[in-house]
């Protein structure tokens, strides 16, 4: 007779009682939940086949494609949460900003923001333009059943970098120069972007998303002092705008080891950690009041199986120092990743942590 301890964990009856939501709130879990940033996308052959001939930003506004692409990694990998298939610049595009995602480059802005007048000319995001988004979320929630859907939005600072630089940047020099030289315009720009991000997130939560993640991909280029004074209040405004909507909030940035306590102060229940800081050290920096998400280096997934297994075990062990742990990568899945490796990581984390 099989021992009770060896039995499969009892599935959650609803997203609100899922391991993802419970870990985010620091509650006991059946097993450590797993999902991957960019789990829906270029690493999956079914995604490439479905997206063939369709522009990225068009796909993100098609409820049928959004639904199917979001579901693909849930079916394939058995992850514990779905993340809405979208793009960080989509709220700007929907509002009317001329942006194109160029293959191999990323988002390119036709008319970058370089002055106070440019800030004032940015069109607002009207909620009625997001009907496609609400439709996609409702369909996903119906399809996912007890598996939670995580809503998605880009944070004001990262969106500002794209608008000011005109596209992806390594140094973000124009962004920083604008932030220092035009403090009033900077504040107005991030205020507007915070409203846009909040509108994007609340639409998803009101349609049924069980959690949200705010991505501040490039916040790691800032000092802690600049982040605290010039960025943190605007990120907090996004998360505060969720009001009494009872969903866990995840906040993540790349290269933000020195900012981890501040990222939590923006109103996050869960602080996302990239691969540079071990989770036990991240738990010390963040403090006991928040859970952690992360933080396997995405490049590890390109290594041999023994290396992958060793590193997964290390992350799981270090994650036990946190109030709650959501296993993830320290950034997004790389395009050349073997989907089978992702599935094996999910299985290993579940095996190691099943109660």
Protein Blocks (a to p, Z undefined) as FASTA:
>chain_A
ZZfklpccdddfbfklgmklmmmnopacfbdcdddehkbcjklmklmmmmgopafklmmm
mmklmmmmmmmmmmmnopabdcddddfklmmmmnopacdddehibpcdfbacfbfklmmm
pccddfklmmmmmmmmmmmmmmnmmaccddddddfklmmmmmmnopacfklmmmmmmmmm
mmmlmmmmmmmmmmmmmmmmmmmmmnopabdcdddfklmmpcfklmmmmmmmmmmmmmmm
nmmaccddddddehilmmmmmmmmnopabdcddfkbcfklmmmmnopmbccedjddfklm
mmcfklmmmmmmmmmmmmmmpmbdcdddfbdcdfklcfklmmmmmmmmmmmmoZZ
